[in-house]
Amino acid sequence: METNLFDINGKVAVMTGACGVLGSTIVKYFAAQGCKVVLLGRERGRETGENLVSEIKAGGGEAMFLPTDVLEEDLLIRNREDILKTYGHIDILLNGAGGNMGPANVAPEQTVFDMDLDATRKVFELNIIGAILPTKVFATDMVERKKGSIINFCSMSSFRPLTRVCGYGMAKSALASWTQWLAGELAIKYGDGIRVNAIAPGFILSKQNRSLLTNPDGSLTDRSHKIIGHTPFGRFLEPDELVGALHYLASDASKGVTGTVMAVDGGFNSFSI
């Protein structure tokens, strides 16, 4: 009988930033594939997280929500203890927490001399330290078992700078570098069973970027038209178009793959003129 390399049934998948538009789509998909999913989100998002857990359980899946802060190592350690107490191990870590904030951008009427360094520092911390700390905490179980898949969430700005989003772009390019460095570090010291990869989503309308991509009346901004014009698909992506790549990277189908940043972007990154 042939082995199904894509089978992730019974695996324990932990996701930070699990309660947003992308995160909720992803955890529901992994639960539908038979994973036991752990939703990590801010305390202020507890109601959303618990509603997601209820929805997953109503569909026959297994899930739990734990409040966390990806910049607080002690809290992450308590999360790990709760996960191991409930499920015994961790197979998949999805570092989905991240994001941007307006003051870290450089608006068209501004220059580099107007950069808000405090906001830029916060964006760096969330996107870089917010991936490093969960990895340090949750990968300890993977190291002990010499098996696991860590998946980071990069961006189109990981490959090349995009106008305006200065701080976010630098942070996401650093995350791509961290992904590649960590892949080698873990494989060399702990074996080829622990893999580290990332996906780089294309442009998806979300709460985070809606003010950049849509006008108050809901119409597309000039920036949106430029993005779509540079995307061979000719449209924005939908959140559920990410899950196939994530499934592949989480499963044994990609057991020879580590240190990659996989673009899921409708062709944006590869397109020129």
C-alpha positions as CSV (number, residue, x, y, z in Angstrom):
1,M,0.0,0.0,0.0
2,E,1.3,3.4,-0.9
3,T,2.0,5.9,1.9
4,N,0.1,9.2,1.7
5,L,2.9,11.7,2.2
6,F,0.3,14.5,2.7
7,D,-1.4,12.8,5.6
8,I,-1.3,15.2,8.6
9,N,-4.1,13.5,10.5
10,G,-3.5,13.4,14.3
11,K,-0.6,16.0,14.2
12,V,-0.6,18.8,16.7
13,A,-0.4,22.2,14.9
14,V,0.2,25.4,16.9
15,M,-0.4,28.7,15.3
16,T,0.4,32.2,16.6
17,G,-1.8,35.0,15.2
18,A,-4.5,32.4,14.7
19,C,-7.6,34.6,15.1
20,G,-7.3,37.0,12.2
21,V,-8.6,36.6,8.7
22,L,-5.7,34.5,7.5
23,G,-5.2,32.6,10.7
24,S,-8.8,31.5,11.1
25,T,-8.9,30.2,7.6
26,I,-5.7,28.2,8.2
27,V,-6.6,26.7,11.5
28,K,-10.0,25.6,10.3
29,Y,-8.3,23.9,7.3
30,F,-5.8,22.1,9.4
31,A,-8.5,20.9,11.8
32,A,-10.5,19.6,8.8
33,Q,-7.4,17.6,7.9
34,G,-7.5,15.9,11.3
35,C,-4.9,18.1,13.1
36,K,-5.3,19.0,16.7
37,V,-5.0,22.7,16.4
38,V,-3.9,25.2,19.1
39,L,-4.9,28.8,18.5
40,L,-2.6,31.3,20.1
41,G,-3.9,34.9,20.2
42,R,-4.0,38.0,22.3
43,E,-6.2,38.1,25.4
44,R,-8.3,40.8,23.8
45,G,-9.1,38.3,21.0
46,R,-10.3,35.5,23.4
47,E,-13.9,35.7,22.3
48,T,-12.9,35.3,18.7
49,G,-10.6,32.5,19.5
50,E,-13.1,30.6,21.6
51,N,-15.7,31.0,18.9
52,L,-13.3,29.5,16.4
53,V,-12.7,26.6,18.7
54,S,-16.4,26.0,19.1
55,E,-16.8,26.1,15.3
56,I,-14.0,23.6,14.8
57,K,-15.4,21.3,17.4
58,A,-18.9,21.5,16.0
59,G,-17.4,20.2,12.8
60,G,-15.8,17.2,14.5
61,G,-12.4,18.7,14.9
62,E,-10.1,19.1,17.9
63,A,-8.9,22.6,19.0
64,M,-8.0,24.8,22.0
65,F,-7.4,28.5,22.4
66,L,-4.7,29.9,24.6
67,P,-4.1,33.6,25.2
68,T,-0.6,34.7,24.6
69,D,1.8,37.4,23.7
70,V,4.5,36.4,21.2
71,L,6.9,39.0,22.8
72,E,6.6,37.5,26.3
73,E,8.7,34.3,26.7
74,D,7.3,33.4,30.1
75,L,3.8,33.4,28.8
76,L,4.8,31.3,25.8
77,I,6.5,28.8,28.1
78,R,3.2,28.5,30.0
79,N,1.4,28.0,26.7
80,R,3.8,25.2,25.9
81,E,3.2,23.5,29.2
82,D,-0.5,23.6,28.6
83,I,-0.2,22.2,25.1
84,L,2.1,19.3,26.2
85,K,-0.2,18.5,29.1
86,T,-3.2,18.3,26.8
87,Y,-1.7,16.8,23.6
88,G,1.7,15.5,24.6
89,H,3.8,16.9,21.8
90,I,4.0,19.6,19.0
91,D,4.4,18.6,15.4
92,I,3.8,21.9,13.4
93,L,4.5,25.5,14.4
94,L,2.9,28.2,12.2
95,N,4.4,31.6,13.1
96,G,1.5,33.7,11.9
97,A,1.7,36.6,14.3
98,G,2.9,39.8,12.7
99,G,1.7,42.9,11.0
100,N,2.3,46.6,10.3
101,M,1.3,49.9,11.7
102,G,0.6,53.1,10.0
103,P,3.3,55.3,11.6
104,A,6.0,52.8,10.4
105,N,5.1,53.6,6.8
106,V,6.4,56.6,4.8
107,A,3.4,58.2,3.3
108,P,3.6,59.8,-0.2
109,E,3.7,63.3,1.3
110,Q,6.5,62.3,3.7
111,T,10.2,61.6,3.2
112,V,12.6,59.2,4.9
113,F,13.4,62.0,7.4
114,D,9.8,61.7,8.7
115,M,10.2,58.0,9.7
116,D,8.7,57.2,13.1
117,L,11.5,55.1,14.6
118,D,9.4,54.0,17.6
119,A,6.7,52.6,15.4
120,T,9.4,51.0,13.2
121,R,11.0,49.4,16.2
122,K,7.6,47.9,17.3
123,V,7.0,46.5,13.8
124,F,10.5,44.9,13.9
125,E,9.8,43.4,17.3
126,L,6.4,41.9,16.3
127,N,7.6,40.4,13.1
128,I,11.1,39.2,14.1
129,I,11.1,38.7,17.8
130,G,7.5,37.6,17.5
131,A,8.7,34.6,15.4
132,I,12.0,34.0,17.2
133,L,10.5,33.6,20.7
134,P,7.7,31.2,19.8
135,T,10.3,29.1,17.9
136,K,12.7,29.0,20.8
137,V,9.9,27.9,23.1
138,F,7.9,25.4,21.0
139,A,10.8,23.9,19.0
140,T,12.2,22.4,22.2
141,D,9.7,19.6,21.9
142,M,10.6,19.1,18.3
143,V,14.3,18.9,19.2
144,E,13.7,16.2,21.8
145,R,11.7,14.2,19.3
146,K,13.9,15.1,16.4
147,K,10.9,15.8,14.2
148,G,8.8,18.9,13.4
149,S,7.9,21.5,10.8
150,I,8.2,25.2,11.5
151,I,6.6,27.6,9.0
152,N,7.1,31.3,9.0
153,F,5.0,33.9,7.2
154,C,7.0,36.2,5.0
155,S,5.7,38.7,2.4
156,M,6.2,40.0,-1.1
157,S,8.4,42.6,0.6
158,S,10.7,39.8,1.8
159,F,12.0,39.6,-1.8
160,R,12.2,43.3,-2.8
161,P,11.4,46.6,-1.2
162,L,7.9,48.0,-1.8
163,T,7.1,51.7,-1.6
164,R,5.7,53.2,1.6
165,V,6.0,50.0,3.8
166,C,9.5,50.7,4.9
167,G,9.6,49.2,8.4
168,Y,7.4,46.2,7.6
169,G,9.5,45.4,4.4
170,M,12.8,45.4,6.3
171,A,11.3,43.2,9.0
172,K,9.9,40.7,6.6
173,S,13.1,40.5,4.6
174,A,14.9,39.8,7.9
175,L,12.3,37.1,8.6
176,A,13.3,35.4,5.3
177,S,16.9,35.5,6.4
178,W,16.0,34.0,9.8
179,T,14.1,31.2,8.1
180,Q,17.1,30.2,6.0
181,W,19.6,30.5,8.9
182,L,17.4,28.5,11.3
183,A,16.8,25.8,8.8
184,G,20.6,25.1,8.6
185,E,21.1,25.5,12.3
186,L,18.5,23.0,13.3
187,A,19.3,20.4,10.7
188,I,23.1,20.5,11.4
189,K,22.7,20.2,15.2
190,Y,19.5,18.2,15.6
191,G,19.0,16.2,12.4
192,D,17.1,16.3,9.2
193,G,13.7,15.6,10.9
194,I,13.2,19.3,11.8
195,R,12.5,21.6,8.9
196,V,12.1,25.3,8.7
197,N,10.4,27.0,5.7
198,A,8.2,30.0,5.0
199,I,5.5,31.1,2.7
200,A,5.3,34.6,1.2
201,P,1.7,35.4,0.5
202,G,0.8,37.7,-2.3
203,F,-1.7,40.6,-1.8
204,I,-4.8,39.7,0.1
205,L,-7.3,42.3,1.3
206,S,-7.3,42.3,5.1
207,K,-8.0,44.7,8.0
208,Q,-4.2,45.3,8.1
209,N,-3.9,46.7,4.6
210,R,-7.4,47.8,3.7
211,S,-6.6,51.5,4.3
212,L,-3.7,51.2,1.8
213,L,-5.6,49.2,-0.8
214,T,-9.2,50.7,-0.7
215,N,-10.7,54.1,-0.6
216,P,-13.3,55.1,2.1
217,D,-16.1,54.2,-0.4
218,G,-14.6,50.7,-1.0
219,S,-13.1,51.4,-4.4
220,L,-9.6,50.4,-5.2
221,T,-6.8,52.8,-4.6
222,D,-4.1,53.7,-7.2
223,R,-1.8,51.4,-5.3
224,S,-4.2,48.5,-5.7
225,H,-4.4,49.0,-9.4
226,K,-0.6,49.0,-9.6
227,I,-0.5,45.7,-7.6
228,I,-3.1,44.0,-9.8
229,G,-1.4,45.3,-12.9
230,H,1.8,43.6,-11.8
231,T,0.0,40.3,-10.9
232,P,-0.5,37.9,-13.8
233,F,-3.6,36.5,-12.1
234,G,-5.1,40.0,-12.4
235,R,-6.6,40.0,-8.9
236,F,-6.0,39.8,-5.2
237,L,-5.6,36.4,-3.6
238,E,-8.1,34.8,-1.2
239,P,-7.0,33.4,2.2
240,D,-7.9,29.8,1.3
241,E,-5.4,29.9,-1.5
242,L,-2.5,29.7,1.0
243,V,-3.6,26.4,2.7
244,G,-2.3,24.0,0.0
245,A,1.2,25.3,0.3
246,L,1.1,25.2,4.1
247,H,-0.3,21.7,4.0
248,Y,2.6,20.6,1.8
249,L,5.3,22.3,4.0
250,A,3.7,20.8,7.1
251,S,3.6,17.2,5.8
252,D,6.1,14.5,4.9
253,A,5.5,15.4,1.2
254,S,8.1,18.1,1.7
255,K,10.5,16.1,4.0
256,G,13.4,17.0,1.8
257,V,12.6,20.7,1.8
258,T,14.0,23.2,4.3
259,G,15.2,26.8,4.2
260,T,12.8,27.8,1.4
261,V,10.5,30.8,1.1
262,M,7.6,29.8,-1.1
263,A,5.7,32.5,-2.9
264,V,2.0,32.1,-3.1
265,D,1.2,35.3,-5.0
266,G,-0.5,34.8,-8.3
267,G,2.8,35.4,-10.1
268,F,3.6,38.8,-8.6
269,N,7.1,38.1,-7.6
270,S,8.2,36.4,-10.8
271,F,6.6,38.9,-13.2
272,S,8.5,41.7,-14.9
273,I,7.4,43.4,-18.2
